[in-house]
Amino acid sequence: MIQVIAIIHAKPGMRSKILDFLHANVPKVRAEPGCVEYMATVDASGAPGLQTPIGPDSFIVFERWADMPSFQAHADAPHVITYRQNTAEFIASRTVHVLSAL
């Protein structure tokens, strides 16, 4: 099982534009072979004091893939490449952690 945590920091005020593209792409991603889970998350309101907010211009995508070949196919999928092209101008930074479960 492959776990992916992608932390996206949008340029100020651009998070909703990126999320519009992402939400439009979600059904295609979830239909990919090997996709176990795929969702975008933002800060929860009313969280206890131990929360470290990611901020109003950021979000995190959590993904789980059956195996590395499935994740690689996802990264190379035409709809993912198009998403990256469509959102590149709105992104300040992106960090992707690809992890194996213990």
C-alpha positions in Angstrom: 0.0 0.0 0.0 1.3 3.4 -1.0 0.3 6.5 1.0 0.6 10.0 -0.5 0.4 13.3 1.3 0.5 16.3 -1.0 0.7 19.7 0.6 -0.3 22.5 -1.7 0.2 26.2 -0.9 -1.8 28.4 -3.3 -0.8 31.9 -4.2 -2.9 34.3 -2.0 -6.6 34.0 -2.8 -6.1 31.2 -5.4 -7.0 28.1 -3.3 -10.6 27.9 -4.6 -9.5 28.0 -8.2 -7.1 25.1 -7.7 -9.8 23.2 -5.7 -12.3 23.7 -8.6 -10.0 21.9 -10.9 -9.2 19.2 -8.3 -12.9 18.5 -7.6 -13.6 18.2 -11.3 -10.8 15.6 -11.5 -11.8 13.6 -8.4 -14.2 11.1 -10.2 -11.5 10.3 -12.8 -8.8 9.8 -10.2 -11.1 7.6 -8.0 -11.9 5.5 -11.1 -8.2 4.7 -11.8 -7.1 1.1 -11.2 -5.4 0.8 -7.8 -6.9 4.0 -6.3 -8.0 3.2 -2.7 -8.6 6.7 -1.5 -8.3 10.3 -2.8 -9.5 13.4 -1.0 -8.6 17.0 -0.5 -8.7 18.5 3.1 -8.6 21.9 4.6 -8.4 23.2 8.2 -11.3 22.0 10.3 -13.1 24.7 12.2 -13.5 24.4 15.9 -10.5 22.0 16.3 -8.9 21.7 19.7 -5.9 23.7 20.6 -3.4 21.1 19.4 -4.2 21.9 15.8 -1.5 23.5 13.7 -3.5 25.3 10.9 -2.3 24.9 7.3 -3.9 28.3 6.5 -6.5 29.8 4.2 -4.4 29.4 1.0 -3.4 25.8 1.6 -4.8 22.3 1.4 -3.7 18.7 1.7 -4.5 15.8 -0.5 -4.5 12.4 1.0 -4.2 9.4 -1.3 -3.8 5.7 -0.9 -2.8 3.5 -3.8 -2.7 -0.3 -4.0 0.9 -0.3 -5.1 3.6 1.8 -6.7 2.8 1.0 -10.3 -0.8 2.2 -9.7 0.5 5.5 -8.3 3.0 5.9 -11.1 0.2 5.3 -13.7 -1.8 8.0 -11.8 1.1 10.5 -12.0 1.3 9.9 -15.7 -2.4 9.9 -16.4 -3.5 12.5 -19.0 -6.1 14.0 -16.7 -3.5 14.5 -13.9 -1.1 16.1 -16.4 -3.9 18.5 -17.5 -4.7 19.3 -13.9 -1.1 20.2 -13.2 -1.0 22.4 -16.3 -4.2 24.1 -15.5 -3.3 24.9 -11.9 0.5 25.6 -12.2 0.0 29.4 -12.3 -2.0 29.4 -9.0 0.4 27.3 -6.9 3.0 28.9 -4.8 4.5 25.6 -3.7 3.8 21.9 -3.6 5.3 19.1 -1.5 4.5 15.5 -2.2 5.4 12.8 0.2 5.1 9.2 -1.1 5.2 6.7 1.8 5.0 3.0 2.4 2.9 1.7 5.3 4.8 -0.3 7.9 
